[in-house]
């Protein structure tokens, strides 16, 4: 059944008022009609079964039939700090990362970042990324949309590393694997995974991160592309943590 995220202010009494691009998706793409059922979520844990009452030009009105008692979010929070990649790779990372279960995305720049965004370009990218995250969360039947944060500088990311349990993926790390780092810190419920851009991290950057408490980890013997590394890391982290929880 199709799921839509609707702002909590659009839940009124026993009805939900869907607006924006979702109206066209309901009426023109899916061609739903009066009486059809959809799932509406406020993104904060409230999911309801809605029966379409009326489709208007600028809104779809649904009657709330029942509250759905489900929460598809992991009890573990995984924040993906992703070195800003070239082209549309970040679109792919956000889409697939959302499907896998990333809680929030933190794009950042570092020494080897090629892409440079001015304020206008960054705002347009953020709008696109947030739309991608919303659509991916709906497709994956998540109960919340991941947050997409503004692009951080390396210095800004280092400040955050000091506050979070952090794993930084480094291709030259040959001592600590992802599995070992997770096994030794199994009590963690929230973690930050840091992935470099196309050129990876300099030795100096990794040392800076370690000084602030990050653990340098290996994702395996093979060198992964930046758009692959984060997804592999997050999938393995959630598989490990959720598996230990049972």
N, CA, C and O of each residue as an XYZ file, in Angstrom:
984
protein
N       0.843     -1.192      0.000
C       0.000      0.000      0.000
C       0.882      1.247      0.000
O       1.888      1.302      0.707
N       0.504      2.235     -0.788
C       1.310      3.444     -0.915
C       1.326      4.245      0.387
O       0.306      4.400      1.058
N       2.515      4.747      0.723
C       2.697      5.547      1.939
C       3.073      6.974      1.558
O       3.836      7.200      0.618
N       2.524      7.937      2.305
C       2.868      9.343      2.106
C       3.205      9.985      3.444
O       2.544      9.737      4.452
N       4.249     10.816      3.437
C       4.568     11.600      4.624
C       3.818     12.923      4.535
O       3.898     13.637      3.535
N       3.096     13.228      5.592
C       2.258     14.421      5.634
C       2.614     15.203      6.898
O       2.742     14.622      7.975
N       2.773     16.508      6.766
C       3.124     17.324      7.932
C       2.063     17.177      9.016
O       0.870     17.083      8.729
N       2.514     17.159     10.253
C       1.598     16.917     11.378
C       0.468     17.940     11.449
O      -0.605     17.635     11.970
N       0.694     19.159     10.928
C      -0.356     20.180     10.940
C      -1.487     19.851      9.975
O      -2.558     20.454     10.044
N      -1.253     18.887      9.067
C      -2.282     18.508      8.097
C      -3.111     17.321      8.574
O      -3.957     16.809      7.840
N      -2.862     16.886      9.814
C      -3.725     15.907     10.477
C      -4.719     16.697     11.323
O      -4.337     17.279     12.338
N      -5.975     16.726     10.923
C      -6.990     17.500     11.637
C      -8.155     16.600     12.019
O      -8.862     16.072     11.160
N      -8.341     16.433     13.328
C      -9.409     15.580     13.850
C      -9.305     14.184     13.239
O      -8.323     13.475     13.459
N     -10.325     13.796     12.471
C     -10.334     12.445     11.897
C     -10.021     12.454     10.405
O     -10.392     11.530      9.681
N      -9.330     13.514      9.947
C      -8.997     13.615      8.531
C      -7.535     14.015      8.330
O      -6.895     14.598      9.205
N      -7.032     13.671      7.127
C      -5.688     14.075      6.718
C      -5.810     14.838      5.405
O      -6.520     14.411      4.494
N      -5.110     15.975      5.311
C      -5.155     16.804      4.107
C      -3.778     16.758      3.441
O      -2.809     17.328      3.942
N      -3.716     16.073      2.311
C      -2.454     15.902      1.588
C      -2.321     17.012      0.556
O      -3.250     17.269     -0.209
N      -1.155     17.676      0.534
C      -0.941     18.792     -0.382
C       0.377     18.626     -1.131
O       1.105     17.655     -0.921
N       0.675     19.585     -2.007
C       1.957     19.585     -2.711
C       2.042     18.558     -3.828
O       1.032     18.189     -4.427
N       3.272     18.096     -4.103
C       3.519     17.174     -5.217
C       2.792     15.843     -5.056
O       2.520     15.162     -6.045
N       2.478     15.468     -3.819
C       1.807     14.184     -3.593
C       0.410     14.152     -4.189
O      -0.106     13.081     -4.510
N      -0.207     15.326     -4.341
C      -1.549     15.380     -4.941
C      -1.489     14.869     -6.381
O      -2.315     14.057     -6.795
N      -0.502     15.354     -7.136
C      -0.334     14.907     -8.525
C       0.020     13.429     -8.575
O      -0.452     12.704     -9.451
N       0.849     12.981     -7.638
C       1.242     11.572     -7.621
C       0.035     10.674     -7.389
O      -0.097      9.619     -8.009
N      -0.835     11.101     -6.496
C      -2.035     10.310     -6.191
C      -3.006     10.298     -7.362
O      -3.518      9.246     -7.742
N      -3.257     11.479     -7.934
C      -4.306     11.593     -8.954
C      -3.844     11.255    -10.364
O      -4.604     10.670    -11.135
N      -2.600     11.617    -10.719
C      -2.139     11.450    -12.094
C      -1.245     10.233    -12.304
O      -1.339      9.553    -13.326
N      -0.376      9.962    -11.327
C       0.565      8.850    -11.484
C      -0.079      7.525    -11.086
O      -0.119      6.585    -11.880
N      -0.579      7.454     -9.861
C      -1.216      6.213     -9.398
C      -2.680      6.117     -9.804
O      -3.266      5.034     -9.796
N      -3.266      7.257    -10.160
C      -4.680      7.319    -10.563
C      -5.604      6.707     -9.501
O      -6.521      5.946     -9.808
N      -5.333      7.062     -8.264
C      -6.197      6.593     -7.184
C      -7.506      7.357     -7.212
O      -7.588      8.463     -7.747
N      -8.515      6.756     -6.633
C      -9.858      7.343     -6.672
C     -10.474      7.356     -5.279
O      -9.925      6.809     -4.323
N     -11.619      7.993     -5.202
C     -12.369      8.028     -3.948
C     -12.614      6.595     -3.460
O     -13.045      5.728     -4.220
N     -12.332      6.375     -2.197
C     -12.521      5.047     -1.616
C     -11.253      4.221     -1.536
O     -11.202      3.233     -0.804
N     -10.208      4.620     -2.295
C      -8.935      3.893     -2.226
C      -8.232      4.185     -0.899
O      -8.440      5.231     -0.285
N      -7.398      3.239     -0.475
C      -6.735      3.343      0.821
C      -5.247      3.647      0.644
O      -4.598      3.117     -0.259
N      -4.722      4.497      1.507
C      -3.297      4.803      1.540
C      -2.849      4.898      2.999
O      -3.676      4.975      3.908
N      -1.542      4.890      3.208
C      -0.991      5.087      4.549
C      -0.427      6.502      4.632
O       0.325      6.931      3.757
N      -0.792      7.217      5.683
C      -0.276      8.564      5.912
C       0.544      8.566      7.198
O       0.104      8.051      8.225
N       1.731      9.144      7.133
C       2.618      9.201      8.293
C       3.023     10.641      8.561
O       3.287     11.405      7.632
N       3.070     11.010      9.841
C       3.515     12.367     10.176
C       5.026     12.446     10.362
O       5.555     13.508     10.688
N       5.725     11.329     10.157
C       7.175     11.313     10.271
C       7.686     11.303     11.688
O       8.895     11.348     11.914
N       6.779     11.245     12.654
C       7.161     11.243     14.068
C       6.600     10.032     14.799
O       6.481     10.027     16.024
N       6.260      9.010     14.028
C       5.793      7.776     14.655
C       4.310      7.508     14.539
O       3.844      6.436     14.925
N       3.549      8.474     14.006
C       2.110      8.263     13.832
C       1.824      7.854     12.397
O       2.036      8.637     11.471
N       1.345      6.632     12.209
C       0.937      6.127     10.902
C      -0.546      5.802     10.951
O      -1.021      5.164     11.890
N      -1.276      6.247      9.931
C      -2.714      5.975      9.898
C      -3.106      5.410      8.541
O      -2.457      5.663      7.526
N      -4.173      4.648      8.553
C      -4.767      4.146      7.318
C      -5.806      5.161      6.878
O      -6.779      5.416      7.588
N      -5.594      5.739      5.701
C      -6.500      6.774      5.220
C      -7.314      6.314      4.019
O      -6.795      5.673      3.105
N      -8.590      6.652      4.038
C      -9.485      6.343      2.922
C      -9.773      7.635      2.175
O     -10.283      8.596      2.751
N      -9.443      7.651      0.889
C      -9.602      8.880      0.113
C     -11.078      9.280      0.044
O     -11.927      8.525     -0.430
N     -11.353     10.492      0.533
C     -12.716     11.021      0.519
C     -12.944     11.910     -0.695
O     -13.997     11.856     -1.331
N     -11.944     12.727     -1.008
C     -12.108     13.684     -2.099
C     -10.748     14.066     -2.671
O      -9.792     14.295     -1.929
N     -10.671     14.132     -4.003
C      -9.453     14.575     -4.673
C      -9.736     15.911     -5.338
O     -10.521     15.992     -6.283
N      -9.093     16.957     -4.840
C      -9.253     18.290     -5.393
C      -7.987     18.688     -6.145
O      -7.002     17.950     -6.158
N      -8.024     19.854     -6.765
C      -6.882     20.289     -7.569
C      -5.616     20.450     -6.737
O      -4.524     20.104     -7.189
N      -5.761     20.976     -5.520
C      -4.589     21.276     -4.707
C      -4.487     20.470     -3.422
O      -3.590     20.707     -2.613
N      -5.395     19.520     -3.224
C      -5.308     18.694     -2.023
C      -6.122     17.412     -2.173
O      -7.067     17.330     -2.957
N      -5.716     16.422     -1.392
C      -6.469     15.168     -1.302
C      -6.902     15.024      0.152
O      -6.081     15.103      1.066
N      -8.195     14.814      0.355
C      -8.741     14.687      1.703
C      -9.003     13.216      1.993
O      -9.680     12.529      1.228
N      -8.458     12.744      3.108
C      -8.635     11.344      3.503
C      -9.283     11.263      4.876
O      -8.973     12.053      5.767
N     -10.172     10.317      5.036
C     -10.711     10.006      6.354
C      -9.792      9.001      7.033
O      -9.363      8.029      6.411
N      -9.490      9.229      8.299
C      -8.654      8.292      9.046
C      -9.500      7.100      9.469
O     -10.441      7.240     10.250
N      -9.157      5.929      8.946
C      -9.906      4.715      9.254
C      -9.389      4.048     10.527
O     -10.163      3.536     11.336
N      -8.068      4.065     10.688
C      -7.483      3.472     11.896
C      -6.035      3.917     12.054
O      -5.376      4.299     11.087
N      -5.559      3.861     13.280
C      -4.151      4.131     13.562
C      -3.390      2.815     13.435
O      -3.788      1.799     14.005
N      -2.297      2.845     12.684
C      -1.508      1.638     12.456
C      -0.427      1.540     13.524
O       0.394      2.445     13.670
N      -0.430      0.464     14.251
C       0.542      0.269     15.329
C       1.788     -0.418     14.779
O       1.969     -1.627     14.930
N       2.638      0.372     14.142
C       3.893     -0.172     13.638
C       4.954      0.914     13.630
O       4.650      2.097     13.476
N       6.174      0.507     13.792
C       7.299      1.429     13.705
C       8.428      0.693     13.003
O       9.020     -0.238     13.551
N       8.714      1.123     11.789
C       9.719      0.432     10.987
C      11.127      0.986     11.167
O      12.038      0.632     10.418
N      11.305      1.850     12.155
C      12.627      2.422     12.398
C      13.461      1.514     13.296
O      12.944      0.871     14.209
N      14.739      1.478     13.020
C      15.661      0.707     13.857
C      15.810      1.388     15.213
O      15.739      2.615     15.291
N      16.015      0.623     16.280
C      16.286      1.232     17.588
C      17.680      1.859     17.653
O      18.024      2.524     18.631
N      18.476      1.643     16.608
C      19.832      2.186     16.551
C      19.890      3.333     15.539
O      19.307      3.250     14.459
N      20.592      4.388     15.899
C      20.747      5.544     15.018
C      22.103      5.494     14.326
O      23.144      5.418     14.980
N      22.079      5.538     13.009
C      23.325      5.574     12.234
C      23.341      6.856     11.404
O      22.502      7.057     10.526
N      24.306      7.709     11.699
C      24.482      8.965     10.973
C      25.585      8.746      9.945
O      26.677      8.294     10.290
N      25.305      9.063      8.686
C      26.307      8.882      7.634
C      26.894     10.234      7.249
O      26.213     11.068      6.652
N      28.161     10.444      7.594
C      28.891     11.634      7.154
C      29.602     11.262      5.861
O      30.511     10.432      5.859
N      29.186     11.879      4.769
C      29.660     11.495      3.447
C      30.461     12.624      2.816
O      29.957     13.734      2.643
N      31.730     12.329      2.468
C      32.521     13.301      1.722
C      31.816     13.617      0.416
O      31.428     12.705     -0.315
N      31.647     14.882      0.116
C      30.851     15.305     -1.035
C      31.432     14.742     -2.330
O      32.562     15.071     -2.690
N      30.669     13.890     -3.040
C      31.175     13.283     -4.272
C      30.798     14.096     -5.511
O      29.996     15.027     -5.439
N      31.383     13.729     -6.632
C      31.098     14.413     -7.894
C      29.743     13.985     -8.456
O      29.199     12.943     -8.090
N      29.212     14.823     -9.360
C      28.007     14.481    -10.104
C      26.801     14.236     -9.227
O      26.569     14.925     -8.234
N      26.031     13.217     -9.630
C      24.794     12.915     -8.903
C      24.963     11.723     -7.957
O      23.975     11.097     -7.573
N      26.185     11.411     -7.586
C      26.424     10.261     -6.704
C      25.745     10.425     -5.349
O      25.303      9.444     -4.752
N      25.660     11.666     -4.861
C      25.033     11.895     -3.558
C      23.551     11.554     -3.616
O      22.977     11.107     -2.622
N      22.927     11.761     -4.773
C      21.518     11.382     -4.935
C      21.349      9.887     -4.657
O      20.459      9.471     -3.915
N      22.222      9.098     -5.267
C      22.188      7.638     -5.108
C      22.440      7.243     -3.654
O      21.749      6.384     -3.106
N      23.438      7.880     -3.036
C      23.782      7.566     -1.649
C      22.603      7.840     -0.726
O      22.303      7.036      0.157
N      21.937      8.967     -0.924
C      20.800      9.319     -0.068
C      19.624      8.385     -0.317
O      18.970      7.945      0.629
N      19.353      8.081     -1.574
C      18.233      7.181     -1.875
C      18.444      5.805     -1.256
O      17.579      5.304     -0.538
N      19.578      5.204     -1.532
C      19.835      3.846     -1.043
C      20.116      3.821      0.462
O      19.736      2.877      1.154
N      20.782      4.864      0.960
C      21.021      4.939      2.393
C      19.724      5.046      3.176
O      19.593      4.476      4.259
N      18.766      5.779      2.622
C      17.446      5.887      3.254
C      16.759      4.532      3.277
O      16.181      4.144      4.292
N      16.818      3.815      2.171
C      16.200      2.487      2.116
C      16.818      1.551      3.151
O      16.110      0.759      3.773
N      18.120      1.637      3.335
C      18.819      0.739      4.259
C      18.521      1.087      5.712
O      18.401      0.195      6.552
N      18.399      2.400      6.019
C      18.072      2.774      7.396
C      18.889      3.893      8.004
O      18.885      4.053      9.225
N      19.598      4.681      7.189
C      20.353      5.820      7.715
C      19.405      6.784      8.424
O      18.321      7.077      7.920
N      19.813      7.274      9.590
C      18.998      8.206     10.366
C      19.143      9.634      9.854
O      18.158     10.365      9.752
N      20.371     10.026      9.535
C      20.598     11.359      8.979
C      21.882     11.359      8.157
O      22.785     10.551      8.371
N      21.932     12.295      7.210
C      23.079     12.420      6.305
C      23.799     13.743      6.566
O      23.174     14.793      6.718
N      25.127     13.662      6.614
C      25.958     14.849      6.823
C      26.978     14.962      5.692
O      28.077     14.420      5.814
N      26.652     15.645      4.601
C      27.657     15.855      3.555
C      28.738     16.806      4.068
O      28.442     17.741      4.812
N      29.985     16.568      3.671
C      31.060     17.443      4.141
C      32.141     17.580      3.080
O      32.228     16.774      2.153
N      32.963     18.612      3.229
C      34.109     18.817      2.350
C      35.389     18.536      3.135
O      35.436     18.714      4.352
N      36.420     18.098      2.425
C      37.712     17.805      3.049
C      38.817     18.104      2.039
O      38.547     18.658      0.973
N      40.051     17.744      2.361
C      41.200     18.092      1.520
C      41.037     17.654      0.070
O      41.385     18.396     -0.849
N      40.511     16.460     -0.134
C      40.458     15.897     -1.483
C      39.085     16.011     -2.137
O      38.817     15.360     -3.147
N      38.227     16.831     -1.566
C      36.917     17.059     -2.178
C      37.090     17.877     -3.451
O      37.740     18.922     -3.442
N      36.513     17.406     -4.527
C      36.613     18.096     -5.816
C      35.482     19.105     -5.980
O      35.690     20.201     -6.499
N      34.290     18.731     -5.536
C      33.095     19.565     -5.710
C      33.121     20.745     -4.743
O      33.391     20.578     -3.553
N      32.841     21.930     -5.260
C      32.704     23.127     -4.435
C      31.349     23.764     -4.746
O      31.070     24.109     -5.895
N      30.520     23.916     -3.730
C      29.181     24.465     -3.923
C      29.082     25.857     -3.319
O      29.467     26.071     -2.170
N      28.557     26.815     -4.106
C      28.264     28.113     -3.503
C      26.932     28.005     -2.764
O      26.276     26.964     -2.811
N      26.537     29.064     -2.093
C      25.341     29.018     -1.250
C      24.094     28.664     -2.045
O      23.261     27.888     -1.578
N      23.958     29.228     -3.246
C      22.779     28.976     -4.072
C      22.723     27.525     -4.528
O      21.672     26.889     -4.454
N      23.858     26.998     -5.003
C      23.904     25.609     -5.466
C      23.669     24.637     -4.316
O      22.991     23.622     -4.477
N      24.234     24.956     -3.158
C      24.041     24.075     -2.008
C      22.570     23.998     -1.620
O      22.064     22.917     -1.318
N      21.883     25.138     -1.626
C      20.473     25.147     -1.253
C      19.645     24.310     -2.215
O      18.745     23.583     -1.793
N      19.946     24.409     -3.510
C      19.229     23.609     -4.503
C      19.507     22.123     -4.311
O      18.602     21.298     -4.437
N      20.752     21.782     -4.009
C      21.094     20.374     -3.762
C      20.352     19.851     -2.531
O      19.814     18.744     -2.545
N      20.327     20.655     -1.469
C      19.658     20.230     -0.238
C      18.179     19.974     -0.482
O      17.619     19.001      0.024
N      17.545     20.854     -1.263
C      16.124     20.667     -1.579
C      15.919     19.369     -2.338
O      14.982     18.623     -2.053
N      16.795     19.089     -3.311
C      16.677     17.854     -4.093
C      16.931     16.628     -3.224
O      16.203     15.638     -3.308
N      17.962     16.696     -2.392
C      18.286     15.560     -1.531
C      17.157     15.263     -0.550
O      16.857     14.098     -0.286
N      16.535     16.298     -0.012
C      15.439     16.088      0.937
C      14.221     15.475      0.249
O      13.503     14.668      0.840
N      14.000     15.862     -0.990
C      12.907     15.253     -1.748
C      13.210     13.778     -2.023
O      12.327     12.929     -1.905
N      14.448     13.479     -2.388
C      14.851     12.091     -2.638
C      14.686     11.258     -1.374
O      14.194     10.131     -1.432
N      15.094     11.807     -0.233
C      14.977     11.081      1.041
C      13.517     10.803      1.379
O      13.182      9.713      1.843
N      12.657     11.776      1.149
C      11.224     11.595      1.426
C      10.640     10.479      0.565
O       9.943      9.598      1.068
N      10.929     10.522     -0.736
C      10.377      9.515     -1.645
C      10.930      8.127     -1.339
O      10.199      7.140     -1.406
N      12.210      8.047     -1.005
C      12.813      6.751     -0.674
C      12.241      6.203      0.628
O      12.019      4.998      0.750
N      12.001      7.080      1.599
C      11.423      6.646      2.875
C      10.001      6.130      2.677
O       9.587      5.173      3.331
N       9.260      6.760      1.781
C       7.904      6.290      1.476
C       7.957      4.920      0.812
O       7.196      4.019      1.165
N       8.863      4.772     -0.154
C       8.990      3.498     -0.865
C       9.390      2.377      0.077
O       8.912      1.250     -0.055
N      10.278      2.687      1.041
C      10.785      1.671      1.964
C       9.865      1.452      3.163
O      10.148      0.629      4.034
N       8.754      2.203      3.197
C       7.804      2.113      4.321
C       8.479      2.404      5.655
O       8.253      1.716      6.651
N       9.312      3.440      5.648
C       9.901      3.888      6.899
C       8.905      4.751      7.658
O       7.960      5.287      7.080
N       9.128      4.876      8.952
C       8.240      5.685      9.787
C       8.766      7.100      9.976
O       8.090      7.932     10.581
N       9.957      7.386      9.471
C      10.546      8.718      9.592
C      11.422      8.997      8.376
O      11.990      8.083      7.778
N      11.520     10.270      8.026
C      12.379     10.688      6.920
C      13.747     11.069      7.479
O      13.817     11.859      8.421
N      14.826     10.538      6.935
C      16.155     10.938      7.418
C      16.377     12.446      7.251
O      15.879     13.057      6.305
N      17.112     13.018      8.162
C      17.453     14.437      8.071
C      18.646     14.614      7.133
O      19.593     13.828      7.160
N      18.585     15.651      6.308
C      19.699     15.992      5.428
C      20.267     17.315      5.936
O      19.613     18.353      5.834
N      21.460     17.280      6.473
C      22.056     18.480      7.053
C      22.815     19.280      5.998
O      23.261     18.715      4.999
N      22.967     20.581      6.207
C      23.786     21.394      5.302
C      25.217     20.867      5.248
O      25.668     20.160      6.149
N      25.918     21.222      4.181
C      27.288     20.744      3.983
C      28.207     21.306      5.075
O      28.244     22.512      5.315
N      28.942     20.408      5.724
C      29.878     20.788      6.780
C      31.292     20.957      6.225
O      31.660     20.316      5.241
N      32.067     21.809      6.852
C      33.502     21.850      6.579
C      34.157     20.707      7.354
O      33.532     20.117      8.235
N      35.406     20.393      7.031
C      36.124     19.354      7.766
C      36.258     19.743      9.239
O      36.137     18.891     10.119
N      36.506     21.016      9.506
C      36.626     21.483     10.890
C      35.309     21.301     11.640
O      35.296     20.923     12.812
N      34.200     21.575     10.950
C      32.895     21.382     11.572
C      32.628     19.924     11.880
O      32.038     19.596     12.909
N      33.067     19.041     10.981
C      32.889     17.611     11.209
C      33.742     17.140     12.386
O      33.297     16.310     13.180
N      34.955     17.659     12.504
C      35.816     17.285     13.631
C      35.168     17.656     14.962
O      35.278     16.912     15.937
N      34.498     18.794     15.004
C      33.789     19.192     16.229
C      32.706     18.177     16.574
O      32.502     17.844     17.741
N      32.014     17.689     15.541
C      30.947     16.710     15.766
C      31.521     15.368     16.209
O      30.945     14.692     17.062
N      32.658     14.984     15.627
C      33.297     13.711     15.975
C      33.586     13.638     17.471
O      33.498     12.568     18.072
N      33.930     14.769     18.066
C      34.224     14.800     19.503
C      33.008     14.460     20.353
O      33.140     14.039     21.503
N      31.805     14.647     19.772
C      30.569     14.469     20.533
C      29.890     13.122     20.274
O      28.994     12.731     21.021
N      30.304     12.419     19.234
C      29.634     11.186     18.828
C      30.604     10.001     18.857
O      31.814     10.169     18.707
N      30.050      8.802     19.053
C      30.836      7.583     18.845
C      31.032      7.460     17.341
O      30.065      7.296     16.597
N      32.285      7.538     16.891
C      32.560      7.694     15.462
C      33.473      6.606     14.917
O      34.474      6.240     15.532
N      33.097      6.098     13.742
C      33.942      5.187     12.975
C      34.300      5.884     11.677
O      33.417      6.387     10.982
N      35.577      5.924     11.339
C      36.007      6.534     10.083
C      36.625      5.452      9.204
O      37.588      4.795      9.601
N      36.074      5.273      8.018
C      36.555      4.239      7.099
C      37.829      4.734      6.408
O      37.858      5.818      5.826
N      38.880      3.913      6.486
C      40.186      4.303      5.944
C      40.806      3.103      5.242
O      41.017      2.056      5.853
N      41.094      3.263      3.954
C      41.548      2.123      3.155
C      42.909      1.590      3.593
O      43.256      0.455      3.268
N      43.683      2.386      4.320
C      44.997      1.918      4.776
C      44.966      1.329      6.187
O      46.003      0.947      6.729
N      43.785      1.258      6.769
C      43.650      0.635      8.087
C      43.757     -0.878      7.928
O      42.986     -1.473      7.175
N      44.695     -1.503      8.622
C      44.873     -2.955      8.497
C      44.849     -3.668      9.843
O      45.263     -4.821      9.954
N      44.358     -2.967     10.866
C      44.324     -3.560     12.204
C      42.901     -3.791     12.704
O      42.579     -4.877     13.186
N      42.060     -2.784     12.590
C      40.703     -2.854     13.144
C      39.677     -2.948     12.022
O      39.622     -2.084     11.147
N      38.875     -3.989     12.052
C      37.789     -4.133     11.088
C      36.518     -3.513     11.656
O      36.437     -3.228     12.850
N      35.540     -3.310     10.801
C      34.245     -2.792     11.245
C      33.645     -3.712     12.296
O      33.137     -3.247     13.316
N      33.700     -5.003     12.053
C      33.135     -5.978     12.990
C      33.808     -5.881     14.356
O      33.131     -5.915     15.384
N      35.123     -5.762     14.374
C      35.849     -5.685     15.646
C      35.473     -4.425     16.419
O      35.286     -4.470     17.635
N      35.363     -3.307     15.717
C      35.012     -2.047     16.377
C      33.616     -2.112     16.979
O      33.385     -1.608     18.078
N      32.688     -2.729     16.262
C      31.319     -2.850     16.766
C      31.249     -3.820     17.937
O      30.538     -3.571     18.910
N      31.977     -4.916     17.849
C      31.949     -5.929     18.911
C      32.497     -5.379     20.226
O      32.018     -5.739     21.301
N      33.504     -4.502     20.138
C      34.107     -3.935     21.347
C      33.289     -2.778     21.918
O      33.547     -2.319     23.031
N      32.315     -2.314     21.160
C      31.486     -1.184     21.601
C      30.011     -1.518     21.414
O      29.240     -0.708     20.902
N      29.634     -2.711     21.832
C      28.291     -3.233     21.571
C      27.189     -2.493     22.312
O      26.010     -2.667     22.003
N      27.561     -1.663     23.296
C      26.540     -0.937     24.056
C      26.053      0.312     23.322
O      25.083      0.940     23.748
N      26.711      0.672     22.233
C      26.354      1.895     21.518
C      24.996      1.767     20.833
O      24.697      0.753     20.202
N      24.179      2.811     20.967
C      22.872      2.864     20.313
C      22.856      3.877     19.167
O      21.910      3.939     18.381
N      23.917      4.659     19.096
C      23.994      5.734     18.101
C      25.451      5.871     17.668
O      26.356      5.896     18.502
N      25.666      5.960     16.358
C      27.044      6.125     15.892
C      27.103      6.941     14.616
O      26.133      7.053     13.866
N      28.280      7.504     14.402
C      28.568      8.310     13.222
C      29.571      7.555     12.365
O      30.654      7.206     12.835
N      29.213      7.300     11.098
C      30.116      6.645     10.154
C      30.613      7.691      9.174
O      29.815      8.355      8.513
N      31.934      7.841      9.075
C      32.533      8.868      8.222
C      33.178      8.215      7.002
O      34.031      7.336      7.125
N      32.752      8.667      5.821
C      33.237      8.130      4.545
C      33.855      9.265      3.737
O      33.257     10.334      3.615
N      35.034      9.046      3.192
C      35.721     10.089      2.434
C      35.177     10.271      1.024
O      34.390      9.449      0.555
N      35.589     11.344      0.339
C      35.195     11.578     -1.059
C      35.969     10.653     -1.992
O      36.602      9.702     -1.532
N      35.926     10.920     -3.299
C      36.585     10.033     -4.264
C      38.058      9.783     -3.955
O      38.541      8.663     -4.123
N      38.766     10.795     -3.514
C      40.197     10.633     -3.256
C      40.532     10.091     -1.886
O      41.704      9.934     -1.546
N      39.505      9.801     -1.088
C      39.735      9.285      0.250
C      40.230     10.365      1.206
O      40.104     11.558      0.933
N      40.792      9.930      2.322
C      41.321     10.851      3.330
C      42.842     10.891      3.276
O      43.491      9.909      2.915
N      43.394     12.032      3.638
C      44.840     12.105      3.829
C      45.169     11.493      5.191
O      44.304     11.388      6.060
N      46.418     11.096      5.364
C      46.848     10.550      6.659
C      46.628     11.570      7.770
O      46.232     11.219      8.882
N      46.888     12.827      7.458
C      46.714     13.903      8.439
C      45.259     13.992      8.901
O      44.995     14.153     10.092
N      44.327     13.889      7.976
C      42.909     13.980      8.341
C      42.496     12.830      9.253
O      41.782     13.033     10.235
N      42.943     11.639      8.927
C      42.600     10.481      9.759
C      43.176     10.654     11.159
O      42.513     10.346     12.149
N      44.399     11.142     11.241
C      45.016     11.374     12.547
C      44.241     12.418     13.347
O      44.076     12.279     14.559
N      43.767     13.463     12.668
C      42.967     14.490     13.340
C      41.685     13.890     13.909
O      41.288     14.196     15.033
N      41.044     13.032     13.116
C      39.799     12.400     13.563
C      40.051     11.479     14.759
O      39.275     11.463     15.714
N      41.132     10.721     14.697
C      41.467      9.800     15.794
C      41.748     10.575     17.082
O      41.351     10.142     18.164
N      42.428     11.716     16.973
C      42.719     12.540     18.151
C      41.438     13.007     18.837
O      41.425     13.268     20.040
N      40.365     13.110     18.060
C      39.092     13.569     18.612
C      38.176     12.412     19.000
O      37.000     12.608     19.307
N      38.736     11.202     18.979
C      37.995     10.055     19.488
C      37.477      9.076     18.467
O      36.895      8.058     18.839
N      37.671      9.351     17.175
C      37.185      8.432     16.144
C      38.016      7.149     16.130
O      39.186      7.145     16.511
N      37.387      6.066     15.685
C      38.078      4.790     15.508
C      38.257      4.557     14.008
O      37.279      4.525     13.261
N      39.493      4.396     13.574
C      39.771      4.107     12.171
C      39.478      2.632     11.909
O      39.988      1.757     12.609
N      38.645      2.362     10.884
C      38.251      0.978     10.607
C      38.419      0.631      9.127
O      38.436      1.499      8.254
N      38.541     -0.668      8.885
C      38.608     -1.190      7.522
C      37.255     -1.780      7.141
O      36.598     -2.434      7.951
N      36.848     -1.538      5.892
C      35.618     -2.140      5.373
C      35.916     -3.387      4.549
O      35.035     -3.902      3.861
N      37.146     -3.870      4.615
C      37.511     -5.075      3.874
C      38.757     -4.864      3.033
O      39.310     -3.766      2.984
N      39.187     -5.919      2.377
C      40.429     -5.883      1.606
C      40.286     -5.166      0.272
O      41.281     -4.725     -0.305
N      39.072     -5.047     -0.219
C      38.870     -4.422     -1.515
C      38.590     -2.925     -1.361
O      37.967     -2.499     -0.389
N      39.050     -2.146     -2.317
C      38.838     -0.699     -2.294
C      37.460     -0.401     -2.881
O      37.176     -0.761     -4.024
N      36.617      0.248     -2.105
C      35.253      0.548     -2.530
C      35.142      1.987     -3.028
O      35.833      2.878     -2.536
N      34.281      2.200     -3.992
C      33.977      3.560     -4.430
C      33.287      4.310     -3.295
O      32.677      3.699     -2.418
N      33.387      5.631     -3.319
C      32.784      6.404     -2.233
C      31.280      6.189     -2.141
O      30.722      6.182     -1.044
N      30.615      6.012     -3.285
C      29.160      5.814     -3.264
C      28.773      4.405     -2.829
O      27.602      4.141     -2.553
N      29.740      3.503     -2.766
C      29.495      2.137     -2.307
C      29.855      1.964     -0.839
O      29.168      1.257     -0.101
N      30.932      2.611     -0.421
C      31.482      2.390      0.922
C      30.486      2.679      2.037
O      30.332      1.876      2.957
N      29.810      3.820      1.959
C      28.870      4.179      3.014
C      27.713      3.208      3.124
O      27.286      2.857      4.224
N      27.208      2.776      1.978
C      26.075      1.846      1.971
C      26.482      0.492      2.538
O      25.736     -0.119      3.304
N      27.668      0.027      2.158
C      28.181     -1.237      2.703
C      28.357     -1.115      4.212
O      27.985     -2.014      4.966
N      28.926      0.004      4.642
C      29.152      0.207      6.068
C      27.867      0.239      6.871
O      27.750     -0.440      7.891
N      26.905      1.024      6.416
C      25.633      1.147      7.143
C      24.896     -0.187      7.187
O      24.381     -0.576      8.235
N      24.844     -0.884      6.064
C      24.146     -2.173      6.023
C      24.762     -3.157      7.014
O      24.042     -3.865      7.720
N      26.077     -3.200      7.066
C      26.750     -4.114      7.995
C      26.568     -3.688      9.450
O      26.411     -4.535     10.330
N      26.589     -2.393      9.702
C      26.389     -1.893     11.066
C      25.008     -2.279     11.583
O      24.887     -2.818     12.683
N      23.971     -2.007     10.802
C      22.613     -2.314     11.248
C      22.390     -3.821     11.349
O      21.705     -4.288     12.259
N      22.962     -4.576     10.424
C      22.834     -6.033     10.492
C      23.457     -6.556     11.781
O      22.891     -7.422     12.448
N      24.623     -6.024     12.123
C      25.329     -6.470     13.333
C      24.567     -6.062     14.592
O      24.318     -6.895     15.464
N      24.199     -4.792     14.690
C      23.550     -4.297     15.901
C      22.159     -4.888     16.099
O      21.802     -5.290     17.206
N      21.382     -4.940     15.031
C      20.029     -5.483     15.152
C      20.070     -6.988     15.385
O      19.205     -7.539     16.066
N      21.082     -7.654     14.814
C      21.221     -9.093     15.029
C      21.554     -9.428     16.464
O      21.049    -10.410     17.008
N      22.411     -8.612     17.091
C      22.775     -8.857     18.493
C      21.590     -8.586     19.421
O      21.468     -9.180     20.492
N      20.727     -7.677     18.980
C      19.548     -7.356     19.793
C      18.538     -8.497     19.758
O      17.755     -8.696     20.686
N      18.585     -9.255     18.628
C      17.682    -10.391     18.490
C      16.349     -9.992     17.938
O      15.475    -10.841     17.762
